[in-house]
Amino acid sequence: MPRAEKQPEREIRCVQWHLEEFVRCFKWALVARDEFERLKAANPDTLTDIQRAARFYYLHQAGFGGRIVNPSYGYGITSAPRLNLLRIEESLSAAHLRLARVNVECLPYSEVIARYDGADTFFYIDPPYWDCENCYGPGLFSRDDFTKLADQLAGLKGKFLLSLNDIPGVREVFKAFRLEEVRTRYSCSNRKNVPAGELFISNY
Ligand SMILES: C[S@@+](CC[C@H](N)C(=O)[O-])C[C@H]1O[C@@H](n2cnc3c(N)ncnc32)[C@H](O)[C@@H]1O
């Protein structure tokens, strides 16, 4: 997998095994555009594992929309920064509490569906958007995967809800299912609040 996909795993290990040192990286730090740009420009190969994890956390939390590929500085006109440098440990602990009773898989979608499908299963499926198949790294998901996914979902024992962009190709591939139009706005887009049409695709 590409570097951006692998980074969160490294960060988790640093938090688990070197929490005090990780938190110490933020002592006397500020949420500032200048610092954001300095960290963004830093070469990760020159940093220790812990410094790399701290850099990733800072850029992810202080960046706009949590983007990790080419992030840009996030700020609100009326709100304090999302990254609270005085509450790093509490924020991590809240995430840990939320995830402590969750089973985290990392498998191709077809295997996850096959393993967990059953009469009582509900899947929410959030695949790459049509026309954004390669956004998460080369070779992970291709245009053909939409058809493979639709075929697999046709034989599902449980229920599913899938969301995708509302375009003719998506409507064609998933025409066997219930399609519901949803109007939304992409607030993480480069252009502010772009109106968009999405489809909720389901088998119920
Ligand atoms: C639209 S994003 C979903 C984002 C997620 N629901 C969220 O709110 O953060 C699509 C996700 O599908 C994952 N993905 C891409 N190809 C995949 C595959 N073949 N099997 C499983 N997951 C895949 C990507 O890594 C990405 O996290």
PDBQT file of the ligand as one rigid body, heavy atoms in Angstrom, charges set to zero:
ROOT
HETATM    1  C1  LIG A 301     -15.037   6.663   0.120  1.00  0.00    +0.000 C 
HETATM    2  S1  LIG A 301     -13.777   5.954   1.115  1.00  0.00    +0.000 S 
HETATM    3  C2  LIG A 301     -14.612   5.490   2.569  1.00  0.00    +0.000 C 
HETATM    4  C3  LIG A 301     -14.337   6.404   3.667  1.00  0.00    +0.000 C 
HETATM    5  C4  LIG A 301     -14.886   5.995   5.008  1.00  0.00    +0.000 C 
HETATM    6  N1  LIG A 301     -16.243   5.525   4.962  1.00  0.00    +0.000 N 
HETATM    7  C5  LIG A 301     -14.766   7.192   5.908  1.00  0.00    +0.000 C 
HETATM    8  O1  LIG A 301     -15.783   7.796   6.245  1.00  0.00    +0.000 OA
HETATM    9  O2  LIG A 301     -13.654   7.548   6.252  1.00  0.00    +0.000 OA
HETATM   10  C6  LIG A 301     -13.450   4.430   0.301  1.00  0.00    +0.000 C 
HETATM   11  C7  LIG A 301     -12.597   3.472   1.141  1.00  0.00    +0.000 C 
HETATM   12  O3  LIG A 301     -12.506   2.205   0.458  1.00  0.00    +0.000 OA
HETATM   13  C8  LIG A 301     -11.229   1.668   0.703  1.00  0.00    +0.000 C 
HETATM   14  N2  LIG A 301     -10.951   0.655  -0.346  1.00  0.00    +0.000 N 
HETATM   15  C9  LIG A 301     -10.513   0.863  -1.603  1.00  0.00    +0.000 A 
HETATM   16  N3  LIG A 301     -10.412  -0.294  -2.272  1.00  0.00    +0.000 NA
HETATM   17  C10 LIG A 301     -10.805  -1.271  -1.413  1.00  0.00    +0.000 A 
HETATM   18  C11 LIG A 301     -10.918  -2.690  -1.510  1.00  0.00    +0.000 A 
HETATM   19  N4  LIG A 301     -10.613  -3.343  -2.645  1.00  0.00    +0.000 N 
HETATM   20  N5  LIG A 301     -11.361  -3.374  -0.441  1.00  0.00    +0.000 NA
HETATM   21  C12 LIG A 301     -11.666  -2.729   0.706  1.00  0.00    +0.000 A 
HETATM   22  N6  LIG A 301     -11.584  -1.383   0.870  1.00  0.00    +0.000 NA
HETATM   23  C13 LIG A 301     -11.152  -0.672  -0.181  1.00  0.00    +0.000 A 
HETATM   24  C14 LIG A 301     -10.320   2.878   0.637  1.00  0.00    +0.000 C 
HETATM   25  O4  LIG A 301      -9.098   2.640   1.283  1.00  0.00    +0.000 OA
HETATM   26  C15 LIG A 301     -11.167   3.932   1.357  1.00  0.00    +0.000 C 
HETATM   27  O5  LIG A 301     -10.888   3.948   2.724  1.00  0.00    +0.000 OA
ENDROOT
TORSDOF 0
